[in-house]
Amino acid sequence: MGIRVVIVDDHKIMREGLKSLLSMEKDIQVVGEADNGRAATQCVKDLDPDIVLMDLTMPEMNGIDATRRIAADYPSVRVLALSMHSDRRFIEEALSAGAQGFLLKDCAFDELVNAIHEVVADRFYLSPRITGVVIKDYLGRRGRPESASSIRLTPREREVLQLIAEGKNTKEVAFALDVSVKTVESQRMQIMRKLKTNSIADLTKFAIREGLTTLD
C-alpha cells in the first residue's frame, strides 16, 4: 500500500489539481479531501492517512489550529503545511503546532513529492526559500527582546476568535463549536481582556495579523 494522503484546502481547484498530479505517483494514494480545518480533523479520524497536506488559511478552522489538534490526537499522522505566505509568523506557528514540513504553494511538483517522502520518513522538510526566511529572521532578532505582540490564546479561544472575525454572531459560533451561547460570551470576554479591547474590528485585525483568517 502506498503513502495515504489527505488534501486540505478551501479552494476546490487546488485540491483537484494536487489530486490529479499525485495520482500519477505510483506510491502515493489520495484517500480524502477537506475544505477547512474542522473537516480535516474528521477526515483524519475516519481515514487514518499517513500525511496531511494542510493549507493554513481556511474558514471555520484554520490550518494551524487543525494541525495542532491532529498532532495532539493522531501523533502518527504527519502534517506538511502548504501556504502562499512566507512570513515568519506563519512558519513558526505551523511548526510549533506540529507540522513536520513547510512548502510554498508555488513550489515545483517534484519538490512536493520529495517533501512528502521526507516527512513520511519522520524527517523535517523546509523548502530552501523558507529556510532562508527563518535564518534571516533569526539573525536579525539576535540580542533583541521578544516581541510583546505574541499574546497567547488557548486553542479554543483561537477558534472562537476566528469565527467572530469571519462575521459569525454568538449563536452561530456556539452552534459551530457545539457549546452554549453563555460559554461563547464568556470566551469572547476573556479574549477581549487578553487583547485589551472591546472592539470587534480590533479582534478582526488581530485575527488577520495572527493568520487565523484572511480578508478573502
Secondary structure as GFF3:
##gff-version 3
##sequence-region A 1 216
A	DSSP	beta_strand	3	8	.	.	.	ID=ss1
A	DSSP	alpha_helix	12	22	.	.	.	ID=ss2
A	DSSP	beta_strand	28	34	.	.	.	ID=ss3
A	DSSP	alpha_helix	37	47	.	.	.	ID=ss4
A	DSSP	beta_strand	51	55	.	.	.	ID=ss5
A	DSSP	alpha_helix	63	73	.	.	.	ID=ss6
A	DSSP	beta_strand	78	83	.	.	.	ID=ss7
A	DSSP	alpha_helix	88	97	.	.	.	ID=ss8
A	DSSP	beta_strand	101	104	.	.	.	ID=ss9
A	DSSP	alpha_helix	109	120	.	.	.	ID=ss10
A	DSSP	beta_strand	125	126	.	.	.	ID=ss11
A	DSSP	alpha_helix	128	141	.	.	.	ID=ss12
A	DSSP	alpha_helix	155	165	.	.	.	ID=ss13
A	DSSP	alpha_helix	170	177	.	.	.	ID=ss14
A	DSSP	alpha_helix	181	195	.	.	.	ID=ss15
A	DSSP	alpha_helix	200	209	.	.	.	ID=ss16
###
